Amino acid sequence: MGQEHAYVFLDPDGTQGAGIVVIVQTPTGVMYASQVGGMRNEERAVEGFAVPNFHPSHLEALTAFFDRYHGSPPDGLECPWPASHLDELAQIISCVPLWHTSREHDTPAVLTLDRDRLEELTEGWIPVDTAYGPGILTHQNCD
């Protein structure tokens, strides 16, 4: 029998405004879930550790980016993301800091859009690379 995972749903009733949370994907025994995908109302979960981002301008930039889709972002398969939009999203993501920290040393770092995992990309669920490895940037969904 496998280890039972703790399950944390970020902003379960949609009233808390969780802002931006980056989940670094690594075995921790903790699963983080979120409602994503605009009006498609998908629920996704990933194992790792969560790092909140408290800078409101990052959330504002992501919200403005996804507002153009009116709750129906491309699905990446039948409806691919326009290259210019991916470049714009990559630029927004590159402004989000996520330092690599330890007890001995802190190293400034930022996120990058993981273009190898674009099939996962939707509103509220952005695949990123972090100084710790792969991750998911979650943010408030339009609905």
N, C-alpha and C positions, 0 to 999 in steps of 0.2 A: 504494500500500500504506500502511495506517495505522500509527501508532506502536505498537510492541509495549509492552504494559503489564506492569509488575511485578505479581505476584499474591501477596498475603499472606493466608493463612488464619489467622484469629485462633483460637488454642488448638486446633490441628488434631486432637489425640488426646483432647481433653477433660480432660486431667489438670493443666493449668497454672493454671486459674482466672484467666482474663484479666480478671475483674472488669467494670468499666464502661469502655467505649471509645466515644467519640463520633467518628464519621467525618463531617467537614464535606465536603459534596458540591461539588467543584470540580475542574476539569481539572488533574491532577497527573501522570498517567501511572502511578499506583499504584492497583490494585484491591484492596480489602479484602473478604474473604469470611468468613462465619460460618455455623455450623449453628444454625438457629432453628426456631421453630414448635412447641415442645414435642415431643410424641411423633411429630409428622408428619415430623420430621427434614428440613426444607427446608434447602437451601443457597442463600444469597443473597450477592450481591456488589455493591459500589458503589465508584465512583472518588472519590478525595478525599485528605484528610490526616487522620490519626488523632490524637486527643487523649485520653490515659488519664485516668481519674478515680480517685484513690487513697483516697477516703473510704469506709470499709466500710459506714457506715450507709445510704448511698444504694443500694448493692447489696442490703443486707438488706431495705430497704423494697420494692425491685422484686421480690425473691425472694418476700417475703410476699404481695405483690399477685398474682403469677402462680401461687403455690401453690394458690390457690382453684380453679384450673382443672384441677388434677391432670394436667398435660401435654397438655390438649386445649383451648387457648384458642379463643375465637370466631374464625371466619375472616373476619368483617367483611362477608361477602356473604350466604350462606344463613343464617348465625347472627351477627346484629349484636352489637356490644358494648353492654352496658347503659349508659345515659347516666350513671348514678351511678358506675359503674366507671370510665368515661372521665374524669369529674370527679376521682375519687380519683387516677387515674394522672397527670392533669395537675398535681395538687397535689404529688405525689412528684417529678415531672420539674422543677417550678418550684424545687425545692431543690437541684438539681444545678448547680453553678457551671461556667461556661465563659467566662472572661474574654476580651475582645477585647484582644490585646496587639500592640504594635509596639515598635520600638527607642526611640521617643520617649515613648510614653504607654501605660498600661495602664488599661482600663476594666472595672470589675466588671460581670458579666452572668450570667444564668442561662438555662437552656433553657426552651422552651415546647413543649408537645405540638402538633404540626402537625395540626390537625383536618381540613385539606383533603386529607390523604393517609392517612386511616384505613384504606383498603384495603390498605395496606402493613403495618399494625400486627399484630404477633404477638409471642409470647414470644421475647425475644432480639433483636428488631428493631423499634425504636420511632421513627417519623418525628418529628423535632423541628425547631424553628427555633432557630438560634444567632445570636450577634452577627455571625458571618461569612456567614450565609445558611442554606439548608436543610442538614439533616444527618440522620444515623441514629445513635441510641443503641443500642449493642449491649451485651448483658450475658450472663452465664452462663445457659445453657438448662437446663431441668429434667433432661434425661437425660444 
